[in-house]
Amino acid sequence: MDTEKYGPPKYFQISRDIVARIQRGGLPPGSPVPSENEIIEKYQVSNTTARKALHELEKEGWVTRMKGKGTFVRDYTVLRTINRIFGFTKNMVEAGRKPATKLIGFHLRDSDHTQTVNGRAFTLKGPICEIERIRYADGIPMMKETRYLSVGLCPDIHRKNLEQSLYDVFEREYGIHLTEINQMVSAVVLEREQLKHFQLDKPVPAFRVEGASFCGKDLIIEMEDSIYRGDMYRFAARAFPPKTGKIH
């Protein structure tokens, strides 16, 4: 069978190849993508096909064309404000991205789970449901998270669809609303076996976020230990002076 005849158009194959490089981090935000001439030389295609490949990338929002300068990878950096209670799904929607989630690990445990956040030990009472998920934006792995969920507060949560917003599950299925999140952010490096989860070929900086979420006074509903791609995220915070008006 003639695979060329029945396969996707050549310009589309070229665009997929470039998209794969962007997703792996081979073409970071702001870097130039191959020009028409470079595409023609590398893939042995006409200038019409090369032009259509670049147009496909621009149409899908992967690149931005700057007149007289070239075509560059669009800045996919997402801003996360750490003094707001909202989840990954809403964060991505507000940023104009298409969110998706893949469940890669699942365990039910009878034991308690303890984490130290900002110098204080927090304990989630068992039984708990421990899950691991990869969170995507426009098909790009943005975060790998491990979440520890209270089965006592959320009975049978392990039977729910865990590839959606957990905050939505809490509210819709259990009538639970978060009242407070205590988090700690630290700098780490994505390397070794972690790279495969993010579809990366080389180490990149990352943020580690550890936290405990409350749905009432001293009532922990979940805890997290998440890794965010440092080249795809910016964290922002707002601060106010003390009520006395004096800053020392």
PALUM-622108 format. One record per residue: residue number from 1; x, y, z of N, C-alpha, C in turn. Coordinates in nm, 2 decimals. Example, Ala and Ser with C-alpha at 12.3 -4.5 7.8 and 13.67 -1.06 7.14 Angstrom:
! PALUM-622108
   seq      n.X      n.Y      n.Z     ca.X     ca.Y     ca.Z      c.X      c.Y      c.Z
     1     1.32    -0.57     0.78     1.23    -0.45     0.78     1.32    -0.33     0.78
     2     1.28    -0.22     0.71     1.37    -0.11     0.71     1.29     0.00     0.79
END
This chain:
! PALUM-622108
   seq      n.X      n.Y      n.Z     ca.X     ca.Y     ca.Z      c.X      c.Y      c.Z
     1     0.08    -0.12     0.00     0.00     0.00     0.00     0.09     0.13     0.00
     2     0.05     0.22    -0.08     0.12     0.35    -0.08     0.08     0.43     0.04
     3     0.17     0.43     0.14     0.14     0.51     0.26     0.14     0.66     0.24
     4     0.22     0.70     0.14     0.23     0.85     0.11     0.09     0.89     0.06
     5     0.03     0.80    -0.02    -0.10     0.84    -0.08    -0.21     0.84     0.02
     6    -0.21     0.75     0.12    -0.32     0.74     0.22    -0.29     0.81     0.35
     7    -0.16     0.85     0.38    -0.12     0.91     0.50    -0.16     1.06     0.51
     8    -0.13     1.12     0.62    -0.16     1.27     0.64    -0.08     1.35     0.54
     9    -0.13     1.47     0.50    -0.05     1.55     0.41     0.09     1.58     0.47
    10     0.18     1.60     0.38     0.32     1.62     0.42     0.34     1.74     0.51
    11     0.26     1.85     0.48     0.28     1.97     0.56     0.23     1.95     0.71
    12     0.13     1.86     0.72     0.08     1.82     0.85     0.18     1.74     0.93
    13     0.24     1.65     0.86     0.34     1.56     0.93     0.46     1.65     0.98
    14     0.50     1.75     0.90     0.61     1.84     0.94     0.56     1.92     1.06
    15     0.44     1.97     1.06     0.39     2.05     1.17     0.39     1.96     1.30
    16     0.35     1.83     1.29     0.35     1.75     1.40     0.49     1.72     1.46
    17     0.59     1.71     1.37     0.72     1.69     1.41     0.77     1.81     1.49
    18     0.74     1.93     1.44     0.78     2.05     1.51     0.71     2.07     1.65
    19     0.58     2.03     1.65     0.50     2.03     1.77     0.57     1.94     1.88
    20     0.61     1.82     1.83     0.67     1.73     1.92     0.80     1.78     1.99
    21     0.87     1.86     1.91     0.99     1.92     1.96     0.96     2.03     2.06
    22     0.85     2.10     2.04     0.81     2.20     2.14     0.77     2.14     2.27
    23     0.69     2.03     2.26     0.64     1.96     2.37     0.75     1.90     2.46
    24     0.86     1.85     2.39     0.97     1.79     2.46     1.07     1.89     2.52
    25     1.04     2.02     2.49     1.13     2.13     2.54     1.25     2.15     2.45
    26     1.25     2.09     2.33     1.36     2.11     2.23     1.36     2.25     2.17
    27     1.23     2.30     2.16     1.21     2.44     2.11     1.14     2.51     2.22
    28     1.21     2.58     2.32     1.15     2.65     2.43     1.08     2.77     2.38
    29     0.99     2.83     2.47     0.91     2.95     2.44     1.01     3.06     2.40
    30     0.98     3.13     2.29     1.06     3.24     2.24     1.16     3.21     2.14
    31     1.19     3.08     2.13     1.29     3.04     2.03     1.24     3.03     1.89
    32     1.32     3.05     1.79     1.27     3.05     1.65     1.25     2.91     1.61
    33     1.14     2.89     1.53     1.12     2.76     1.47     1.18     2.76     1.33
    34     1.20     2.64     1.27     1.27     2.63     1.14     1.20     2.72     1.04
    35     1.28     2.79     0.96     1.22     2.88     0.86     1.17     2.80     0.74
    36     1.11     2.87     0.65     1.07     2.80     0.52     1.18     2.73     0.45
    37     1.29     2.81     0.44     1.41     2.75     0.37     1.47     2.63     0.45
    38     1.47     2.64     0.58     1.52     2.52     0.66     1.43     2.40     0.65
    39     1.30     2.43     0.64     1.20     2.32     0.63     1.22     2.25     0.49
    40     1.23     2.34     0.39     1.25     2.29     0.25     1.38     2.20     0.24
    41     1.48     2.24     0.30     1.61     2.17     0.30     1.60     2.04     0.38
    42     1.54     2.05     0.50     1.54     1.93     0.59     1.45     1.82     0.54
    43     1.33     1.86     0.49     1.22     1.77     0.46     1.21     1.74     0.31
    44     1.29     1.82     0.23     1.29     1.80     0.08     1.15     1.82     0.03
    45     1.09     1.94     0.06     0.95     1.97     0.01     0.95     2.10    -0.06
    46     0.84     2.14    -0.12     0.83     2.27    -0.19     0.81     2.38    -0.09
    47     0.83     2.50    -0.14     0.81     2.62    -0.05     0.66     2.63    -0.01
    48     0.57     2.58    -0.10     0.43     2.58    -0.07     0.40     2.49     0.05
    49     0.46     2.37     0.05     0.44     2.28     0.17     0.50     2.34     0.29
    50     0.62     2.40     0.28     0.68     2.45     0.40     0.60     2.57     0.46
    51     0.54     2.65     0.37     0.46     2.76     0.41     0.33     2.71     0.48
    52     0.27     2.60     0.43     0.15     2.55     0.49     0.18     2.49     0.63
    53     0.30     2.43     0.64     0.34     2.37     0.77     0.35     2.48     0.88
    54     0.41     2.59     0.84     0.42     2.70     0.94     0.28     2.77     0.97
    55     0.20     2.77     0.86     0.07     2.83     0.88    -0.02     2.74     0.98
    56     0.00     2.61     0.96    -0.07     2.51     1.05    -0.03     2.53     1.20
    57     0.10     2.56     1.22     0.15     2.58     1.36     0.09     2.71     1.41
    58     0.09     2.81     1.33     0.03     2.94     1.37    -0.12     2.93     1.40
    59    -0.19     2.86     1.31    -0.33     2.84     1.33    -0.37     2.77     1.46
    60    -0.29     2.68     1.50    -0.31     2.60     1.62    -0.26     2.67     1.74
    61    -0.19     2.78     1.73    -0.15     2.86     1.84    -0.02     2.82     1.90
    62     0.06     2.74     1.83     0.19     2.70     1.88     0.30     2.80     1.86
    63     0.28     2.88     1.76     0.39     2.98     1.72     0.33     3.12     1.70
    64     0.41     3.22     1.70     0.37     3.35     1.66     0.47     3.40     1.55
    65     0.41     3.46     1.45     0.49     3.51     1.34     0.51     3.66     1.35
    66     0.64     3.70     1.35     0.67     3.84     1.36     0.73     3.89     1.23
    67     0.66     3.99     1.17     0.69     4.04     1.04     0.84     4.09     1.03
    68     0.91     4.04     0.94     1.05     4.08     0.92     1.15     4.01     1.02
    69     1.10     3.93     1.11     1.19     3.87     1.21     1.19     3.71     1.20
    70     1.07     3.66     1.18     1.06     3.51     1.17     0.94     3.46     1.25
    71     0.94     3.33     1.27     0.83     3.27     1.35     0.89     3.21     1.47
    72     0.83     3.23     1.59     0.88     3.20     1.72     0.78     3.12     1.80
    73     0.83     3.03     1.88     0.75     2.95     1.97     0.67     3.04     2.07
    74     0.54     3.02     2.08     0.46     3.11     2.16     0.50     3.09     2.31
    75     0.49     3.19     2.39     0.52     3.18     2.53     0.40     3.11     2.60
    76     0.43     2.98     2.65     0.33     2.90     2.71     0.34     2.91     2.86
    77     0.41     3.01     2.91     0.42     3.02     3.06     0.29     3.06     3.12
    78     0.25     2.99     3.22     0.12     3.01     3.29     0.15     3.07     3.42
    79     0.07     3.17     3.46     0.09     3.24     3.58    -0.01     3.18     3.68
    80     0.05     3.14     3.80    -0.03     3.09     3.91    -0.02     3.18     4.03
    81    -0.13     3.23     4.07    -0.14     3.32     4.19    -0.16     3.23     4.31
    82    -0.06     3.24     4.40    -0.06     3.15     4.52    -0.15     3.19     4.63
    83    -0.21     3.31     4.62    -0.30     3.36     4.73    -0.45     3.34     4.69
    84    -0.47     3.26     4.59    -0.61     3.23     4.55    -0.63     3.08     4.56
    85    -0.75     3.04     4.60    -0.78     2.90     4.61    -0.85     2.86     4.48
    86    -0.78     2.80     4.38    -0.84     2.75     4.26    -0.75     2.65     4.20
    87    -0.81     2.55     4.13    -0.73     2.44     4.08    -0.67     2.45     3.95
    88    -0.60     2.35     3.91    -0.53     2.34     3.78    -0.62     2.37     3.66
    89    -0.74     2.30     3.66    -0.83     2.32     3.55    -0.87     2.46     3.53
    90    -0.91     2.53     3.63    -0.96     2.67     3.62    -0.84     2.76     3.58
    91    -0.72     2.73     3.64    -0.60     2.80     3.61    -0.57     2.80     3.46
    92    -0.58     2.68     3.40    -0.55     2.66     3.26    -0.66     2.73     3.17
    93    -0.78     2.72     3.21    -0.89     2.78     3.13    -0.87     2.93     3.13
    94    -0.84     2.99     3.25    -0.82     3.13     3.25    -0.70     3.18     3.17
    95    -0.60     3.09     3.16    -0.48     3.12     3.08    -0.50     3.09     2.93
    96    -0.62     3.05     2.89    -0.65     3.02     2.75    -0.60     2.89     2.70
    97    -0.57     2.79     2.79    -0.52     2.66     2.76    -0.63     2.56     2.77
    98    -0.61     2.44     2.71    -0.71     2.33     2.71    -0.65     2.23     2.81
    99    -0.71     2.22     2.93    -0.66     2.12     3.03    -0.70     1.98     3.01
   100    -0.62     1.89     3.06    -0.65     1.75     3.05    -0.57     1.68     3.17
   101    -0.62     1.56     3.21    -0.56     1.49     3.32    -0.55     1.34     3.29
   102    -0.44     1.28     3.33    -0.42     1.14     3.31    -0.38     1.08     3.45
   103    -0.46     0.98     3.49    -0.43     0.91     3.62    -0.33     0.80     3.59
   104    -0.22     0.80     3.66    -0.11     0.71     3.64    -0.08     0.62     3.76
   105    -0.14     0.65     3.87    -0.12     0.57     3.99    -0.24     0.58     4.09
   106    -0.26     0.47     4.17    -0.38     0.47     4.26    -0.35     0.37     4.37
   107    -0.37     0.41     4.49    -0.36     0.32     4.61    -0.46     0.36     4.72
   108    -0.51     0.26     4.78    -0.60     0.28     4.90    -0.51     0.24     5.02
   109    -0.50     0.33     5.12    -0.42     0.30     5.24    -0.50     0.33     5.37
   110    -0.48     0.24     5.47    -0.54     0.26     5.59    -0.47     0.35     5.69
   111    -0.34     0.37     5.66    -0.25     0.45     5.75    -0.27     0.60     5.73
   112    -0.23     0.68     5.83    -0.23     0.82     5.82    -0.12     0.87     5.73
   113    -0.13     0.99     5.68    -0.02     1.05     5.60     0.02     1.18     5.66
   114     0.15     1.20     5.68     0.20     1.32     5.74     0.30     1.39     5.65
   115     0.29     1.52     5.64     0.38     1.61     5.56     0.41     1.73     5.65
   116     0.54     1.78     5.63     0.58     1.90     5.70     0.57     2.02     5.59
   117     0.49     2.12     5.62     0.47     2.23     5.53     0.50     2.36     5.61
   118     0.60     2.44     5.56     0.63     2.56     5.63     0.67     2.54     5.78
   119     0.74     2.43     5.80     0.79     2.40     5.94     0.68     2.34     6.03
   120     0.57     2.31     5.98     0.46     2.26     6.07     0.42     2.12     6.01
   121     0.40     2.02     6.10     0.36     1.89     6.06     0.21     1.88     6.05
   122     0.16     1.84     5.93     0.02     1.82     5.91    -0.01     1.67     5.89
   123    -0.12     1.62     5.95    -0.15     1.48     5.94    -0.29     1.46     5.88
   124    -0.30     1.38     5.77    -0.43     1.34     5.72    -0.46     1.21     5.77
   125    -0.57     1.19     5.84    -0.61     1.07     5.90    -0.65     0.97     5.80
   126    -0.61     0.84     5.82    -0.65     0.73     5.73    -0.80     0.69     5.76
   127    -0.86     0.62     5.67    -0.80     0.57     5.54    -0.79     0.68     5.44
   128    -0.70     0.67     5.35    -0.67     0.77     5.24    -0.67     0.70     5.10
   129    -0.70     0.78     5.00    -0.68     0.74     4.86    -0.57     0.82     4.81
   130    -0.46     0.75     4.77    -0.34     0.82     4.71    -0.34     0.80     4.56
   131    -0.33     0.91     4.49    -0.34     0.91     4.35    -0.22     0.99     4.29
   132    -0.18     0.94     4.17    -0.07     1.02     4.09    -0.13     1.05     3.96
   133    -0.11     1.18     3.92    -0.17     1.22     3.80    -0.07     1.31     3.72
   134    -0.09     1.31     3.59    -0.02     1.41     3.50    -0.12     1.51     3.45
   135    -0.09     1.64     3.47    -0.18     1.74     3.42    -0.12     1.81     3.30
   136    -0.21     1.82     3.20    -0.17     1.87     3.07    -0.23     2.01     3.03
   137    -0.17     2.08     2.95    -0.22     2.20     2.89    -0.19     2.20     2.74
   138    -0.30     2.19     2.66    -0.28     2.18     2.52    -0.19     2.07     2.48
   139    -0.20     1.96     2.55    -0.12     1.84     2.52     0.02     1.84     2.58
   140     0.06     1.94     2.65     0.19     1.95     2.71     0.19     1.92     2.86
   141     0.27     1.82     2.90     0.27     1.78     3.05     0.32     1.90     3.13
   142     0.24     1.96     3.21     0.27     2.07     3.29     0.31     2.04     3.44
   143     0.25     1.93     3.49     0.26     1.90     3.63     0.24     1.75     3.66
   144     0.32     1.70     3.75     0.30     1.57     3.80     0.26     1.58     3.95
   145     0.15     1.53     3.99     0.11     1.55     4.12     0.08     1.42     4.19
   146     0.10     1.41     4.32     0.06     1.31     4.41    -0.04     1.37     4.51
   147    -0.16     1.32     4.51    -0.26     1.37     4.60    -0.30     1.26     4.70
   148    -0.33     1.31     4.82    -0.37     1.22     4.93    -0.51     1.26     4.97
   149    -0.61     1.18     4.95    -0.75     1.23     4.97    -0.81     1.15     5.09
   150    -0.89     1.23     5.17    -0.95     1.17     5.28    -1.07     1.09     5.24
   151    -1.07     0.95     5.27    -1.18     0.87     5.24    -1.29     0.88     5.35
   152    -1.25     0.92     5.47    -1.34     0.95     5.57    -1.44     1.06     5.54
   153    -1.38     1.17     5.48    -1.47     1.29     5.44    -1.53     1.26     5.30
   154    -1.47     1.18     5.22    -1.52     1.16     5.08    -1.53     1.01     5.06
   155    -1.63     0.94     5.12    -1.65     0.80     5.10    -1.66     0.76     4.95
   156    -1.60     0.65     4.92    -1.60     0.60     4.78    -1.54     0.69     4.68
   157    -1.46     0.78     4.72    -1.40     0.87     4.62    -1.32     0.80     4.52
   158    -1.27     0.68     4.56    -1.19     0.60     4.46    -1.27     0.54     4.35
   159    -1.40     0.55     4.36    -1.49     0.50     4.26    -1.54     0.62     4.16
   160    -1.50     0.74     4.19    -1.53     0.85     4.11    -1.43     0.87     4.00
   161    -1.47     0.95     3.90    -1.38     0.98     3.79    -1.27     1.07     3.84
   162    -1.15     1.02     3.86    -1.04     1.10     3.91    -0.95     1.17     3.81
   163    -1.00     1.17     3.68    -0.93     1.24     3.58    -1.01     1.37     3.55
   164    -1.06     1.43     3.65    -1.13     1.56     3.64    -1.08     1.65     3.76
   165    -1.13     1.77     3.77    -1.10     1.86     3.88    -1.15     1.80     4.01
   166    -1.06     1.78     4.11    -1.09     1.72     4.24    -1.18     1.82     4.31
   167    -1.15     1.95     4.29    -1.23     2.05     4.36    -1.38     2.04     4.32
   168    -1.40     2.01     4.19    -1.54     1.99     4.14    -1.60     1.87     4.20
   169    -1.52     1.76     4.22    -1.57     1.64     4.28    -1.61     1.67     4.43
   170    -1.52     1.74     4.50    -1.55     1.77     4.64    -1.68     1.84     4.65
   171    -1.70     1.94     4.56    -1.82     2.03     4.57    -1.95     1.96     4.52
   172    -1.94     1.89     4.41    -2.05     1.83     4.34    -2.10     1.70     4.41
   173    -2.00     1.62     4.45    -2.04     1.49     4.51    -2.05     1.49     4.66
   174    -1.98     1.58     4.73    -1.98     1.58     4.87    -2.03     1.71     4.94
   175    -2.05     1.81     4.86    -2.09     1.94     4.91    -1.98     2.00     5.00
   176    -1.86     1.98     4.96    -1.75     2.03     5.04    -1.68     2.14     4.97
   177    -1.65     2.25     5.04    -1.58     2.37     4.98    -1.45     2.39     5.07
   178    -1.35     2.42     5.00    -1.22     2.44     5.07    -1.23     2.58     5.14
   179    -1.17     2.58     5.26    -1.17     2.70     5.33    -1.03     2.76     5.35
   180    -0.92     2.68     5.33    -0.79     2.72     5.35    -0.69     2.62     5.28
   181    -0.58     2.67     5.22    -0.48     2.59     5.17    -0.34     2.64     5.23
   182    -0.27     2.55     5.29    -0.14     2.58     5.34    -0.03     2.52     5.25
   183     0.05     2.60     5.18     0.14     2.54     5.08     0.28     2.60     5.10
   184     0.37     2.52     5.05     0.52     2.56     5.05     0.57     2.53     4.91
   185     0.64     2.63     4.85     0.70     2.62     4.72     0.85     2.61     4.73
   186     0.92     2.52     4.66     1.06     2.51     4.66     1.11     2.48     4.52
   187     1.24     2.51     4.50     1.30     2.49     4.36     1.37     2.36     4.36
   188     1.34     2.28     4.25     1.40     2.15     4.23     1.44     2.14     4.08
   189     1.50     2.03     4.04     1.54     2.00     3.90     1.47     1.88     3.86
   190     1.41     1.88     3.74     1.35     1.76     3.68     1.47     1.68     3.61
   191     1.49     1.56     3.66     1.59     1.48     3.60     1.56     1.33     3.61
   192     1.65     1.25     3.55     1.64     1.11     3.56     1.50     1.06     3.52
   193     1.44     0.97     3.61     1.32     0.91     3.57     1.20     1.00     3.56
   194     1.21     1.12     3.62     1.11     1.22     3.62     1.09     1.28     3.48
   195     1.19     1.28     3.40     1.18     1.34     3.27     1.08     1.27     3.18
   196     1.06     1.14     3.19     0.97     1.07     3.10     0.83     1.11     3.12
   197     0.79     1.15     3.25     0.66     1.19     3.27     0.63     1.32     3.20
   198     0.73     1.40     3.18     0.71     1.53     3.12     0.75     1.53     2.97
   199     0.79     1.41     2.92     0.83     1.39     2.78     0.95     1.49     2.75
   200     1.04     1.49     2.84     1.16     1.58     2.82     1.28     1.49     2.80
   201     1.38     1.55     2.73     1.51     1.48     2.70     1.62     1.52     2.79
   202     1.61     1.64     2.85     1.72     1.69     2.94     1.66     1.76     3.06
   203     1.74     1.77     3.17     1.69     1.83     3.29     1.65     1.97     3.27
   204     1.54     2.01     3.34     1.49     2.15     3.34     1.46     2.19     3.49
   205     1.46     2.32     3.52     1.42     2.36     3.65     1.27     2.33     3.68
   206     1.23     2.32     3.80     1.09     2.29     3.84     1.06     2.35     3.97
   207     0.93     2.36     4.00     0.88     2.40     4.13     0.82     2.27     4.20
   208     0.85     2.26     4.33     0.78     2.15     4.41     0.69     2.22     4.50
   209     0.56     2.18     4.49     0.46     2.24     4.58     0.40     2.13     4.67
   210     0.42     2.16     4.80     0.37     2.07     4.90     0.26     2.14     4.98
   211     0.15     2.07     5.02     0.05     2.15     5.08    -0.06     2.06     5.15
   212    -0.14     2.13     5.23    -0.25     2.07     5.30    -0.38     2.16     5.27
   213    -0.49     2.09     5.23    -0.61     2.17     5.21    -0.71     2.14     5.31
   214    -0.78     2.24     5.36    -0.88     2.23     5.47    -1.02     2.26     5.42
   215    -1.12     2.20     5.48    -1.26     2.22     5.46    -1.33     2.26     5.58
   216    -1.26     2.31     5.68    -1.31     2.35     5.81    -1.19     2.36     5.91
   217    -1.22     2.41     6.03    -1.11     2.43     6.12    -1.04     2.30     6.16
   218    -0.91     2.30     6.12    -0.83     2.18     6.15    -0.88     2.05     6.08
   219    -0.96     2.07     5.98    -1.02     1.95     5.91    -0.95     1.94     5.77
   220    -0.86     1.85     5.76    -0.78     1.83     5.63    -0.86     1.74     5.54
   221    -0.88     1.78     5.42    -0.95     1.69     5.32    -0.85     1.63     5.23
   222    -0.74     1.70     5.20    -0.64     1.64     5.11    -0.51     1.70     5.13
   223    -0.40     1.63     5.09    -0.27     1.68     5.09    -0.20     1.66     4.95
   224    -0.10     1.74     4.92    -0.04     1.72     4.78     0.11     1.73     4.79
   225     0.17     1.67     4.69     0.32     1.68     4.67     0.33     1.69     4.52
   226     0.34     1.81     4.46     0.34     1.82     4.31     0.46     1.88     4.26
   227     0.49     1.85     4.13     0.61     1.91     4.06     0.56     1.98     3.94
   228     0.59     2.11     3.93     0.55     2.19     3.81     0.67     2.22     3.73
   229     0.65     2.22     3.60     0.76     2.26     3.51     0.80     2.40     3.53
   230     0.93     2.43     3.56     0.97     2.56     3.59     0.98     2.65     3.47
   231     0.99     2.59     3.35     1.00     2.67     3.23     0.86     2.70     3.17
   232     0.75     2.65     3.24     0.62     2.67     3.20     0.53     2.74     3.30
   233     0.59     2.77     3.41     0.51     2.83     3.52     0.58     2.95     3.58
   234     0.50     3.05     3.62     0.54     3.16     3.71     0.45     3.17     3.83
   235     0.50     3.18     3.95     0.42     3.19     4.07     0.42     3.34     4.11
   236     0.30     3.39     4.15     0.29     3.53     4.19     0.22     3.53     4.32
   237     0.25     3.63     4.40     0.19     3.65     4.53     0.16     3.80     4.55
   238     0.06     3.83     4.63     0.03     3.97     4.67     0.06     3.98     4.82
   239     0.11     4.09     4.86     0.14     4.11     5.01     0.09     4.25     5.05
   240     0.05     4.26     5.17     0.00     4.39     5.23     0.07     4.42     5.36
   241     0.08     4.55     5.39     0.15     4.59     5.52     0.06     4.54     5.63
   242     0.12     4.53     5.75     0.04     4.49     5.87    -0.06     4.60     5.90
   243    -0.16     4.57     5.98    -0.27     4.66     6.01    -0.22     4.79     6.08
   244    -0.11     4.77     6.15    -0.05     4.89     6.22     0.00     4.99     6.12
   245     0.03     4.95     6.00     0.09     5.04     5.90     0.24     5.05     5.90
   246     0.30     4.98     6.00     0.44     4.99     6.02     0.51     4.87     5.96
   247     0.61     4.89     5.88     0.69     4.78     5.82     0.83     4.79     5.87
   248     0.88     4.68     5.94     1.01     4.68     6.00     1.10     4.59     5.92
END
